[in-house]
Amino acid sequence: MIEVERDAEVALVFLDRPKVNALAPELVGALCTCWDELAADPGVGAVVLGSRRPGVFSAGFDLKVLHGLEPAAFGVFIRSFAELYRKIFAGPLPSVAAVNGHAVAGGAILALACDRRVFAQGEGRFGLTEVDLGLPLPPGVLHLLRYAAGERVALEAGLFGRLYGPTEARASGFADGLAAPEALTEAAREEARSLAAKPRRALQAIRQELRAPTLRALEEADARVAEEFGAWWFSPDATARRQAQVEKLSARR
């Protein structure tokens, strides 16, 4: 489900859940545990978050799994997911997302939580498509989006559910760098090495100060995420749209 490699002070965490790294409770829980373990390891100075699935970083929530959850179980999942992106965004370890292809919805959110994002050149698409499923972006995610790309791009990405190619993502501020697919992991690793080489206390103080307003907003918003996003998730419109998407996904397999 996830693989972890070490390269001196850099930990490389690879998503590897067939077929498209869709985010289900087990994967989110494994990532939370992994991030806690890495944060507690004094030998780790930075993390690369990547994928073993060719052409896809993560396709977002596993609709086939989550569609069948009762409200209480879905509430547990969405709180766990919010906890995960806060760990990545506000934890002590700087992180670099190696976005090797499609990163959509929940997959895009994980990349946004990282300090830096390097995209593979090619056909991959990046975006937040929740609006097309009849869902608003949770307020905490909107704060991440604003932090990463600014208000104007957040408005475009959120309202239209636009999908960005690598070059567009670079121009919009989602991608900090582009690399050939075969060079992506090494490019992300080099960024992580550079971060890990900095004096840790100073680096962490700068990260905390830069993130402080966004983190306060995240914590306040995410305290309500299960109730508020859950109400939208189980609304008749969103349920019907999700059911149609699940049926479309099932027909492809």
Salt bridges, closest charged atoms under 4 A:
GLU3 OE1 - ARG52 NE 2.91
GLU5 OE2 - ARG52 NH2 2.43
ASP7 OD2 - ARG189 NH1 3.39
ASP7 OD2 - ARG193 NH2 2.63
GLU9 OE2 - ARG200 NH2 2.76
ASP16 OD1 - ARG53 NH2 2.81
ASP36 OD1 - LYS87 NZ 2.68
ASP41 OD2 - ARG6 NH1 3.06
ASP62 OD2 - ARG17 NH1 2.86
GLU83 OE2 - LYS87 NZ 3.34
ASP115 OD2 - ARG207 NE 2.81
ASP115 OD2 - ARG211 NH2 2.78
GLU151 OE1 - ARG146 NE 2.95
GLU156 OE1 - ARG162 NH1 3.03
GLU168 OE2 - ARG162 NH2 2.73
ASP176 OD1 - ARG116 NH1 3.53
GLU186 OE1 - ARG189 NE 3.07
GLU186 OE2 - ARG193 NH1 2.92
GLU190 OE2 - ARG193 NH1 2.09
GLU191 OE1 - ARG116 NE 2.82
ASP222 OD2 - ARG86 NH1 2.99
GLU228 OE2 - ARG224 NE 2.77
ASP237 OD1 - ARG241 NE 3.11
